Amino acid sequence: MSHLDLPALRQLVDAGTVDTVVAGFTDHYGRLMGKRFDANFFLDEVAIGGTHACNYLLTTDAEMQPTPGYRFANWELGYGDFHMVPVLTTLRLISWQPRTVFVHCDVDHVSVAPRSILKKQLAVAKAAGFSPMAASELEYYAYRQTYRAAHEQDYAKLEPLSWYLEDYNLLQGSREEFYTAAVRRHLRDSGIPVENSKGEWGLGQHEVNVRYGPILEMADNHSLFKQCLKEIAEQSGISVTFMAKPHHGQAGSSCHIHLSLAQFQDTHSDTFRHFLGGWIAHAPEMMVFYAPTVNSYKRYEDLSWAPTRLAWSQDNRTAGFRVVGSGPSLRIECRIPGADANPYLAFAASLASGLDGIANKIAPPAVFLGDVYASRTLPRVPHTLREATDLFENSAFAKRVLGAEVVEHYAHFYRNEQKAFDTVVTDWERRRYFEKI
């Protein structure tokens, strides 16, 4: 068994089977941050007392540069430590690293930490008598270059693993099994149950689906899933990206969220209808949690398999909200989030929106029949990160359910993400303007 308790871990350590424990939490981007511990030290000290990390980790940009302007942590406060508390129920052997165990951590008493944000919404759900189940479908692109080689090439002219669209194509998929099969096995052997893998609608684009579960457990599995795929890519001499839109003219990579409550029963039940209504109604003001980067918004193109308008349909992939399954498997699939979404934040936004719909009896719009892309009357998802951040920062709903400090913190984060892009001269600008103006 991959999942462990402390006595089982002690046995493995004493037997010399395990010598390292990795303790991690996610930053704003959903990246795992943390420390590697000697296993004996972890058992003697960290398992009970936790550990510490610099609180600047919840104020940095993608390049690990501390960003000014946060109340939570800054130079004036000296960038102190916060307390990492191992969630011992998440202890597991990770098979892709020898003699290694991984454990997720809560960042103690830090409301802006992504796992804390989801736990707050989960507490609201449980208080209302709900036990939400979720799954996230992650897509990615894979390339023959290593991460180091891709960096040295400035991420240009990378060679994808496939040279034609491979959606469901078993022949092309078999050429990638040296990597994908290793991913499936390691996820399974590390306690993340896998359903399947398949080619997707891009050159070198693939998808590995893991089994649904309780929403917090699913977010934990999602973050470790991405770490697993990146580390196995490193070991396999290739690279993968979870950018929402790595190439114009090709499909973007999504993170479709499937969410259900046992009380859904059928599409006519009040619980189902109001959850769906709240989720749709609040999608624009919570968009930053589904689409957190400048690049995210380039995925929303008509006829690209990514949703562009707010509508729901039965088993219709042109809609932002697709209702699938029946009976116990009845669920809502939100197709808006990209593969770059932080799972804790995306799940928190989804759950908070749906619960508000139930609490306030928000009716969904009429079911849409036909091609959503062709509609000119349906509301559109926000066009840019700047627009989405404005909606989020000014949202009374977001401040009420997340807390004003969380909204202020993340609005600052997304504004700095936009600013980082706005100040850079791109290759597109040089190609367009260097000679032609």
C-alpha positions as CSV (number, residue, x, y, z in Angstrom):
1,M,0.0,0.0,0.0
2,S,1.3,3.5,-0.9
3,H,-0.6,5.3,1.9
4,L,1.0,5.2,5.3
5,D,0.5,6.0,8.9
6,L,3.3,6.9,11.3
7,P,3.9,3.3,12.7
8,A,4.1,2.0,9.1
9,L,6.5,4.7,8.1
10,R,8.7,3.9,11.2
11,Q,8.8,0.3,10.1
12,L,9.9,1.3,6.6
13,V,12.5,3.7,8.0
14,D,13.9,1.1,10.4
15,A,14.1,-1.4,7.6
16,G,16.1,1.0,5.4
17,T,13.3,1.1,2.8
18,V,12.6,4.8,3.3
19,D,15.2,7.5,4.1
20,T,13.5,10.7,2.8
21,V,10.3,12.5,3.5
22,V,9.2,15.4,1.3
23,A,6.9,17.9,2.9
24,G,5.1,20.3,0.5
25,F,2.4,22.9,0.0
26,T,1.3,24.9,-3.0
27,D,2.1,28.5,-3.8
28,H,-0.2,30.8,-5.8
29,Y,0.7,29.1,-9.0
30,G,-0.1,25.6,-7.7
31,R,3.6,24.7,-7.6
32,L,4.7,22.4,-4.7
33,M,7.1,24.1,-2.3
34,G,8.7,22.7,0.8
35,K,11.6,20.6,2.2
36,R,13.2,17.2,2.0
37,F,13.8,15.7,5.5
38,D,15.8,12.9,6.8
39,A,13.1,10.3,7.5
40,N,14.2,9.8,11.1
41,F,14.2,13.5,11.8
42,F,10.8,13.8,10.3
43,L,9.5,11.1,12.6
44,D,11.2,12.5,15.7
45,E,10.4,16.2,15.2
46,V,8.4,17.2,12.1
47,A,5.5,14.7,12.3
48,I,4.4,16.1,15.6
49,G,5.8,19.7,15.7
50,G,5.7,20.6,12.0
51,T,8.3,22.8,10.4
52,H,8.8,26.3,9.1
53,A,9.3,28.1,5.7
54,C,9.8,31.7,4.8
55,N,6.5,33.5,4.3
56,Y,7.8,35.2,1.2
57,L,6.7,32.0,-0.7
58,L,3.2,33.4,-0.7
59,T,4.3,36.7,-2.2
60,T,6.7,35.7,-5.0
61,D,6.3,35.8,-8.7
62,A,7.0,32.8,-11.1
63,E,10.7,33.7,-11.0
64,M,10.8,33.5,-7.2
65,Q,11.3,37.2,-6.8
66,P,9.5,38.7,-3.7
67,T,6.9,41.2,-4.9
68,P,6.3,44.3,-2.8
69,G,2.8,45.6,-1.9
70,Y,1.5,42.6,0.1
71,R,0.2,43.1,3.6
72,F,0.8,39.4,4.5
73,A,4.6,39.5,4.1
74,N,7.0,42.2,2.9
75,W,10.5,43.7,3.5
76,E,9.1,46.0,6.2
77,L,8.0,43.0,8.2
78,G,11.2,41.2,7.6
79,Y,9.8,38.1,5.7
80,G,9.5,35.9,8.7
81,D,8.4,32.2,8.9
82,F,5.1,30.5,8.8
83,H,4.3,27.1,10.3
84,M,3.9,24.1,8.0
85,V,1.8,21.3,9.6
86,P,2.0,17.9,7.9
87,V,-1.4,16.4,7.1
88,L,-0.5,12.9,8.2
89,T,-3.4,11.3,6.4
90,T,-1.7,12.3,3.1
91,L,1.6,10.4,3.9
92,R,2.4,8.2,0.9
93,L,5.3,6.4,-0.8
94,I,6.0,8.0,-4.2
95,S,7.4,5.4,-6.5
96,W,9.1,7.7,-8.9
97,Q,11.6,8.8,-6.3
98,P,13.6,6.0,-4.5
99,R,13.1,5.5,-0.8
100,T,10.9,8.6,-0.6
101,V,7.6,9.5,1.1
102,F,5.6,12.6,0.4
103,V,3.2,14.5,2.7
104,H,1.0,17.5,2.1
105,C,1.1,20.4,4.6
106,D,-1.3,23.0,5.8
107,V,0.2,26.5,6.2
108,D,-1.0,27.0,9.8
109,H,-3.3,30.1,10.5
110,V,-2.6,31.6,7.0
111,S,-5.9,32.5,5.4
112,V,-4.3,33.3,2.0
113,A,-2.7,29.8,1.6
114,P,-4.5,27.9,-1.3
115,R,-5.2,24.8,0.8
116,S,-6.6,27.0,3.6
117,I,-9.0,28.7,1.1
118,L,-10.4,25.4,-0.1
119,K,-10.7,24.0,3.5
120,K,-12.8,27.0,4.4
121,Q,-15.3,26.3,1.6
122,L,-15.3,22.6,2.4
123,A,-16.3,23.5,6.0
124,V,-19.2,25.5,4.7
125,A,-20.3,22.6,2.6
126,K,-20.1,20.1,5.4
127,A,-22.0,22.4,7.7
128,A,-24.8,22.5,5.1
129,G,-24.8,18.7,5.0
130,F,-22.8,18.2,1.8
131,S,-19.8,16.1,1.0
132,P,-18.6,17.3,-2.4
133,M,-16.8,14.9,-4.8
134,A,-14.6,16.2,-7.6
135,A,-12.2,15.3,-10.4
136,S,-10.0,17.4,-12.6
137,E,-9.0,16.4,-16.1
138,L,-5.5,17.7,-16.9
139,E,-4.1,18.1,-20.4
140,Y,-0.5,18.9,-21.3
141,Y,1.9,19.1,-24.2
142,A,5.1,17.0,-24.3
143,Y,8.3,17.7,-26.2
144,R,11.4,15.8,-27.1
145,Q,13.7,18.4,-25.6
146,T,14.6,18.3,-21.9
147,Y,13.6,21.2,-19.7
148,R,17.2,22.4,-19.8
149,A,17.4,22.2,-23.6
150,A,14.0,24.0,-23.9
151,H,15.4,26.8,-21.7
152,E,18.5,27.1,-23.7
153,Q,16.4,27.3,-26.9
154,D,14.4,30.1,-25.3
155,Y,11.4,27.7,-25.5
156,A,11.3,28.2,-29.3
157,K,11.1,25.6,-32.0
158,L,10.4,22.7,-29.6
159,E,9.7,19.3,-31.2
160,P,6.4,17.8,-30.0
161,L,6.3,14.1,-29.4
162,S,3.7,13.7,-32.1
163,W,3.6,15.2,-35.6
164,Y,-0.1,15.1,-36.3
165,L,-3.3,15.5,-34.3
166,E,-3.5,12.5,-32.1
167,D,-7.0,12.8,-30.4
168,Y,-7.9,9.2,-29.4
169,N,-5.4,7.9,-31.9
170,L,-4.0,4.7,-30.5
171,L,-1.1,4.4,-33.0
172,Q,0.3,7.9,-32.1
173,G,-0.4,7.3,-28.5
174,S,1.7,4.1,-28.5
175,R,4.7,6.1,-29.6
176,E,4.5,8.1,-26.3
177,E,4.0,5.1,-24.1
178,F,7.6,5.2,-22.9
179,Y,6.5,8.2,-20.9
180,T,2.8,7.9,-20.5
181,A,2.8,4.3,-19.3
182,A,5.5,5.2,-16.7
183,V,3.2,8.0,-15.5
184,R,0.2,5.8,-15.2
185,R,2.2,3.2,-13.2
186,H,3.9,5.6,-10.9
187,L,0.6,7.4,-10.1
188,R,-1.1,4.1,-9.4
189,D,1.8,2.9,-7.3
190,S,1.8,6.2,-5.3
191,G,-1.8,6.0,-4.3
192,I,-3.3,8.2,-7.1
193,P,-5.8,5.9,-8.9
194,V,-5.6,6.3,-12.7
195,E,-8.6,5.8,-15.0
196,N,-7.0,6.2,-18.5
197,S,-4.8,8.2,-20.8
198,K,-5.4,9.4,-24.3
199,G,-4.1,11.6,-27.0
200,E,-5.6,15.1,-27.3
201,W,-6.3,17.5,-30.1
202,G,-2.8,19.1,-30.3
203,L,0.6,18.1,-31.6
204,G,2.1,16.2,-28.6
205,Q,-0.9,17.0,-26.4
206,H,-2.0,14.3,-24.1
207,E,-4.3,13.7,-21.1
208,V,-4.1,11.4,-18.1
209,N,-7.2,11.1,-16.0
210,V,-7.2,10.1,-12.4
211,R,-10.2,8.9,-10.4
212,Y,-12.5,11.3,-8.7
213,G,-12.6,11.6,-4.9
214,P,-13.5,13.9,-2.0
215,I,-12.7,17.4,-3.1
216,L,-9.8,18.2,-0.8
217,E,-8.2,14.8,-1.5
218,M,-8.6,15.5,-5.3
219,A,-6.9,18.9,-5.0
220,D,-4.0,17.2,-3.1
221,N,-3.8,14.5,-5.8
222,H,-3.9,17.1,-8.6
223,S,-0.9,19.0,-7.2
224,L,1.1,15.8,-6.8
225,F,0.0,14.6,-10.2
226,K,1.6,17.6,-11.9
227,Q,4.8,17.2,-9.8
228,C,4.9,13.5,-10.8
229,L,4.5,14.3,-14.5
230,K,7.3,16.9,-14.5
231,E,9.7,14.8,-12.5
232,I,9.1,11.7,-14.7
233,A,9.5,13.9,-17.8
234,E,12.9,15.0,-16.4
235,Q,13.9,11.4,-15.8
236,S,12.7,10.4,-19.4
237,G,14.7,13.2,-21.1
238,I,11.7,15.1,-22.3
239,S,9.6,18.1,-21.1
240,V,5.9,18.7,-20.5
241,T,4.0,22.0,-20.1
242,F,0.7,22.8,-18.4
243,M,0.5,26.2,-20.0
244,A,-3.1,26.9,-21.0
245,K,-2.1,27.9,-24.5
246,P,1.5,27.1,-25.5
247,H,0.9,27.6,-29.2
248,H,-1.4,29.8,-31.2
249,G,-3.3,27.9,-33.8
250,Q,-3.5,24.7,-31.6
251,A,-5.8,23.6,-28.9
252,G,-5.3,24.9,-25.4
253,S,-4.8,22.7,-22.4
254,S,-7.7,22.5,-20.0
255,C,-8.4,21.4,-16.5
256,H,-12.1,20.4,-16.7
257,I,-13.6,20.2,-13.2
258,H,-16.2,17.6,-12.5
259,L,-18.1,18.3,-9.3
260,S,-21.0,16.5,-7.7
261,L,-23.0,16.4,-4.5
262,A,-24.9,13.2,-3.4
263,Q,-28.0,15.4,-3.2
264,F,-28.0,16.1,-6.9
265,Q,-30.3,13.1,-7.7
266,D,-31.4,14.5,-11.1
267,T,-31.2,17.7,-13.1
268,H,-34.6,18.8,-11.9
269,S,-33.7,18.7,-8.2
270,D,-33.5,22.1,-6.5
271,T,-30.0,21.3,-5.1
272,F,-28.7,20.5,-8.6
273,R,-30.3,23.5,-10.3
274,H,-29.3,26.0,-7.7
275,F,-25.7,24.7,-7.5
276,L,-25.4,25.0,-11.2
277,G,-27.1,28.4,-11.2
278,G,-24.7,29.8,-8.6
279,W,-21.7,28.3,-10.3
280,I,-22.6,30.0,-13.6
281,A,-23.7,33.3,-12.1
282,H,-20.4,33.8,-10.2
283,A,-18.0,32.5,-12.9
284,P,-17.0,35.9,-14.2
285,E,-16.1,37.4,-10.8
286,M,-14.2,34.2,-9.8
287,M,-12.5,33.8,-13.2
288,V,-9.0,34.5,-11.9
289,F,-9.1,31.3,-10.0
290,Y,-9.9,29.4,-13.2
291,A,-7.6,31.3,-15.5
292,P,-4.7,32.8,-13.4
293,T,-2.2,34.0,-16.0
294,V,-2.0,36.3,-19.0
295,N,-1.6,33.2,-21.2
296,S,-4.8,31.6,-19.8
297,Y,-7.1,33.9,-21.8
298,K,-5.6,33.1,-25.1
299,R,-7.2,29.6,-24.8
300,Y,-10.7,31.0,-25.1
301,E,-11.2,30.9,-28.8
302,D,-14.3,29.9,-30.7
303,L,-14.2,26.4,-32.3
304,S,-11.1,25.5,-30.2
305,W,-12.8,23.1,-27.7
306,A,-12.4,25.7,-25.0
307,P,-15.6,27.4,-23.9
308,T,-16.1,31.1,-24.7
309,R,-19.6,31.7,-23.4
310,L,-21.5,31.1,-20.2
311,A,-24.1,28.5,-20.8
312,W,-25.0,24.9,-19.8
313,S,-26.0,22.0,-21.9
314,Q,-26.5,18.2,-21.7
315,D,-23.3,16.5,-22.9
316,N,-22.3,19.4,-25.2
317,R,-18.6,20.3,-25.5
318,T,-19.3,23.8,-26.8
319,A,-20.8,24.9,-23.5
320,G,-18.8,26.2,-20.5
321,F,-20.9,23.9,-18.2
322,R,-21.6,20.4,-19.5
323,V,-23.9,18.1,-17.5
324,V,-23.0,14.5,-17.8
325,G,-23.8,11.2,-16.1
326,S,-27.0,10.0,-14.4
327,G,-28.0,8.7,-11.0
328,P,-25.1,8.6,-8.6
329,S,-22.7,9.7,-11.4
330,L,-24.7,12.9,-12.2
331,R,-22.2,15.8,-12.2
332,I,-21.4,19.2,-13.6
333,E,-18.3,19.5,-15.8
334,C,-17.0,23.1,-15.8
335,R,-14.8,23.4,-18.9
336,I,-13.6,26.9,-18.2
337,P,-10.4,26.2,-16.1
338,G,-7.1,25.8,-17.9
339,A,-4.3,23.4,-17.0
340,D,-2.5,26.3,-15.4
341,A,-5.2,26.6,-12.6
342,N,-4.2,26.1,-9.0
343,P,-6.5,23.2,-8.0
344,Y,-7.2,24.4,-4.5
345,L,-8.3,27.8,-5.7
346,A,-10.3,26.5,-8.7
347,F,-12.1,24.0,-6.5
348,A,-12.7,26.7,-3.8
349,A,-14.2,29.0,-6.4
350,S,-16.4,26.3,-7.8
351,L,-17.7,25.1,-4.5
352,A,-18.3,28.6,-3.0
353,S,-20.2,29.6,-6.1
354,G,-22.4,26.5,-6.1
355,L,-23.1,26.7,-2.4
356,D,-24.1,30.3,-2.7
357,G,-26.5,29.3,-5.5
358,I,-28.1,26.7,-3.1
359,A,-28.3,29.2,-0.2
360,N,-29.8,31.9,-2.3
361,K,-31.8,29.8,-4.7
362,I,-30.1,31.1,-7.9
363,A,-31.8,29.6,-10.9
364,P,-29.6,28.6,-13.8
365,P,-30.4,30.0,-17.3
366,A,-32.4,27.8,-19.6
367,V,-30.5,24.8,-21.0
368,F,-28.8,25.7,-24.3
369,L,-29.4,23.6,-27.3
370,G,-27.0,23.7,-30.3
371,D,-23.6,25.3,-30.9
372,V,-22.7,27.7,-28.1
373,Y,-19.9,29.1,-30.2
374,A,-22.5,30.4,-32.7
375,S,-24.5,32.3,-30.1
376,R,-24.2,36.1,-30.1
377,T,-26.5,36.7,-27.1
378,L,-24.9,34.6,-24.4
379,P,-22.5,36.4,-22.0
380,R,-18.8,35.8,-22.7
381,V,-16.1,34.7,-20.3
382,P,-13.7,37.6,-19.5
383,H,-11.3,38.4,-22.3
384,T,-8.2,39.2,-20.3
385,L,-6.5,38.7,-16.9
386,R,-6.9,42.5,-16.4
387,E,-10.7,42.4,-16.9
388,A,-11.0,39.3,-14.7
389,T,-9.0,40.9,-11.9
390,D,-11.2,44.0,-11.9
391,L,-14.3,41.7,-11.6
392,F,-12.7,39.8,-8.7
393,E,-11.4,42.8,-6.8
394,N,-14.8,44.5,-7.0
395,S,-16.8,41.5,-6.2
396,A,-18.9,41.7,-3.0
397,F,-19.5,38.0,-3.3
398,A,-15.8,37.1,-3.4
399,K,-15.1,39.3,-0.4
400,R,-18.0,37.7,1.5
401,V,-17.1,34.1,0.9
402,L,-13.3,34.3,0.7
403,G,-12.7,37.2,3.0
404,A,-11.5,40.7,2.1
405,E,-7.9,39.9,3.0
406,V,-7.9,37.0,0.5
407,V,-9.4,39.1,-2.3
408,E,-6.9,41.9,-1.7
409,H,-4.0,39.5,-1.6
410,Y,-4.8,37.7,-4.8
411,A,-5.9,40.8,-6.7
412,H,-2.5,42.2,-6.0
413,F,-0.9,38.9,-7.2
414,Y,-2.9,38.9,-10.5
415,R,-2.2,42.6,-11.1
416,N,1.5,42.0,-10.7
417,E,1.3,39.0,-13.1
418,Q,-0.4,41.3,-15.7
419,K,2.2,44.0,-15.0
420,A,5.1,41.6,-15.6
421,F,3.7,40.9,-19.1
422,D,2.9,44.5,-19.9
423,T,6.5,45.6,-19.5
424,V,8.1,43.0,-21.7
425,V,8.8,43.4,-25.4
426,T,7.6,40.2,-27.2
427,D,8.8,38.3,-30.3
428,W,5.4,39.1,-31.8
429,E,6.1,42.8,-31.6
430,R,9.5,42.5,-33.2
431,R,8.1,40.4,-36.0
432,R,5.3,42.8,-36.6
433,Y,6.9,46.2,-36.2
434,F,10.7,45.8,-36.7
435,E,10.7,46.5,-40.4
436,K,7.0,47.2,-41.2
437,I,6.6,50.6,-39.4
